[in-house]
Amino acid sequence: AIPGLLAVIACIILLAAVLSRKNPETDKVPPQSHRTLSRRAAIFYCVALTAFLLGCLCKEIAAVTPALLLLAELQVWQKTWRGALQRLGDRLLPFVLVPALLIALRAVAYGYIASPEFLRPWHHNLITQFEVVARYLKLWLVPYPLSIYHEYPVVLPPGTLKTWLSAGLLATLLAAAMVWRRRKPALCFGLLAAALCL
């Protein structure tokens, strides 16, 4: 929970930094106020990056933060893929370099990036995750029953009716997010952010 919380904090504070620099009133204030807004944005940015670094030190899952920030650039700030990708070369660059460094260190320390041996066949994992992700979505809406025990029984091919209903639900939500990207940007961002985190 801690790395996830820190990742969210990083996203929120970076949003504050961007909004501070894009204040519509900045053209109506003296140069001193411009400098104050820039200083405030810089502080927000440093705090966001610090929260991100702390999240990465807690758990590797915090490394999804750059993907969330890129999604925010696409969905909220830039509105186009070209504009969003351009941000990878400036304000998002430190957020991208940190996971890249962690991956490089993992490769050097362990000799691989991801474990070369699966605990079970990959297609068993894939089918099982349909039900697992759908279960997490259900727990977001109705947080019962909650448990610290996260093990889920493996679903064997070809799966069950529940498996394919779950897969259909997830596909429908992703399709809806893409269709509503312009009309309902906040809802789309929420659905795609959940997909990235899960």
C-alpha positions in Angstrom: 0.0 0.0 0.0 2.9 2.4 0.8 4.4 2.4 -2.7 1.0 2.8 -4.3 0.2 5.7 -2.0 3.5 7.4 -2.8 2.9 6.9 -6.5 -0.5 8.6 -6.2 1.1 11.4 -4.2 3.8 11.8 -6.9 1.1 12.1 -9.6 -1.0 14.6 -7.7 2.0 16.8 -6.8 3.3 16.8 -10.3 -0.2 17.8 -11.5 0.0 20.7 -9.0 3.4 21.7 -10.5 2.0 21.6 -14.1 -1.0 23.6 -13.1 1.1 26.1 -11.3 3.1 26.8 -14.5 -0.1 26.9 -16.6 -2.0 29.4 -14.4 -4.2 31.4 -16.8 -3.6 34.5 -14.6 0.1 34.5 -15.2 -0.1 36.9 -18.1 -1.8 39.5 -15.9 0.7 39.5 -13.0 4.1 41.2 -12.7 7.4 39.4 -13.4 7.9 38.8 -9.6 4.7 36.7 -9.5 5.9 34.8 -12.5 9.1 33.9 -10.6 7.0 32.9 -7.6 4.9 30.6 -9.6 7.9 29.0 -11.3 9.5 28.5 -7.8 6.4 26.9 -6.5 6.1 24.6 -9.5 9.8 23.6 -9.0 9.1 22.8 -5.3 6.1 20.7 -6.3 8.2 18.9 -8.9 11.0 18.1 -6.5 8.5 16.8 -3.8 6.8 14.6 -6.5 10.1 13.2 -7.6 11.1 12.5 -4.0 7.8 10.7 -3.3 8.4 8.6 -6.4 11.9 7.7 -5.3 10.7 6.7 -1.9 8.0 4.6 -3.5 10.5 2.8 -5.6 12.7 2.1 -2.6 9.6 0.5 -0.9 8.6 -1.7 -3.7 9.2 -2.1 -7.5 5.5 -1.6 -8.3 6.0 2.1 -7.8 7.8 2.1 -11.2 4.4 2.2 -12.9 4.3 5.9 -12.0 6.0 7.0 -15.3 3.3 5.2 -17.2 0.6 6.9 -15.2 2.2 10.3 -15.7 2.4 9.6 -19.5 -1.2 8.6 -19.5 -2.1 11.9 -17.6 -0.1 13.9 -20.2 -2.1 12.2 -23.0 -5.5 12.3 -21.3 -5.4 15.5 -19.3 -2.7 17.9 -20.3 -1.4 17.4 -23.9 -4.4 15.6 -25.4 -2.2 14.1 -28.2 0.3 11.3 -28.4 2.9 13.6 -30.0 2.6 16.1 -27.2 2.6 13.5 -24.5 5.7 11.7 -25.9 7.5 15.0 -26.1 7.2 15.3 -22.3 9.4 12.2 -22.0 12.3 14.3 -23.0 11.7 17.0 -20.4 9.7 16.9 -17.2 9.0 13.1 -17.3 12.6 12.2 -18.0 13.8 11.7 -14.4 10.7 9.6 -13.7 11.6 7.4 -16.6 15.3 7.2 -15.8 14.8 5.9 -12.3 13.0 2.6 -13.4 15.5 2.2 -16.2 18.3 2.4 -13.6 16.5 -0.1 -11.4 16.1 -2.5 -14.3 19.8 -2.2 -15.2 20.8 -2.8 -11.5 18.5 -5.9 -11.4 20.1 -7.2 -14.6 23.6 -6.7 -13.2 22.8 -8.1 -9.8 20.7 -11.1 -10.8 21.7 -11.7 -14.3 18.1 -11.3 -15.6 15.3 -8.7 -15.6 12.4 -11.0 -14.9 12.6 -14.5 -13.5 13.5 -16.9 -16.4 11.5 -19.7 -14.7 7.7 -19.5 -14.3 6.1 -21.1 -11.3 3.4 -22.3 -13.7 2.8 -22.2 -17.5 2.2 -18.6 -18.7 -1.2 -19.4 -20.2 -2.4 -20.7 -16.8 -1.3 -17.4 -15.3 -3.0 -15.4 -18.0 -6.4 -17.1 -17.7 -6.2 -16.9 -13.9 -5.5 -13.1 -14.0 -8.8 -12.5 -15.8 -10.6 -13.6 -12.6 -8.1 -12.0 -10.3 -8.4 -8.5 -11.9 -12.2 -8.8 -12.0 -12.1 -9.7 -8.3 -10.0 -6.6 -7.5 -12.5 -4.4 -9.4 -15.3 -5.9 -7.4 -13.4 -5.2 -4.1 -13.0 -1.6 -5.2 -16.7 -1.2 -5.4 -17.7 -3.5 -2.6 -14.7 -4.0 -0.2 -15.9 -7.3 1.3 -14.5 -9.8 2.1 -11.1 -8.3 2.6 -8.1 -10.5 3.5 -4.4 -10.3 3.8 -4.2 -13.7 2.1 -3.8 -12.9 -1.6 -3.4 -16.4 -3.1 -5.9 -17.3 -5.8 -6.6 -20.8 -7.1 -5.0 -21.4 -10.5 -7.6 -21.6 -13.4 -6.7 -24.3 -15.9 -7.4 -24.0 -19.6 -9.9 -23.6 -21.2 -11.2 -21.8 -18.1 -14.7 -21.5 -16.7 -17.8 -19.4 -17.5 -16.6 -17.0 -14.7 -13.2 -16.7 -16.4 -14.6 -15.6 -19.8 -17.3 -13.4 -18.3 -14.4 -11.6 -16.4 -12.4 -11.3 -19.6 -15.4 -9.9 -21.4 -16.0 -7.4 -18.6 -12.4 -6.2 -18.7 -12.4 -5.9 -22.5 -15.6 -3.9 -22.4 -14.2 -1.5 -19.9 -11.1 -0.9 -21.9 -13.1 -0.5 -25.1 -15.4 2.0 -23.3 -12.4 3.9 -22.0 -11.0 4.3 -25.6 -14.4 5.3 -27.0 -15.1 7.9 -24.3 -11.5 9.3 -24.3 -12.7 12.7 -25.6 -16.1 12.9 -24.1 -15.3 11.6 -20.6 -11.6 12.2 -20.0 -11.7 11.8 -16.2 -13.6 8.4 -16.4 -11.2 7.3 -19.2 -8.2 8.2 -17.2 -9.5 6.3 -14.2 -10.2 3.1 -16.1 -6.8 3.2 -17.9 -4.9 4.0 -14.8 -6.6 1.1 -13.0 -5.6 -1.2 -15.9 -2.0 0.0 -15.6 -1.9 -0.5 -11.9 -3.5 -3.9 -11.9 
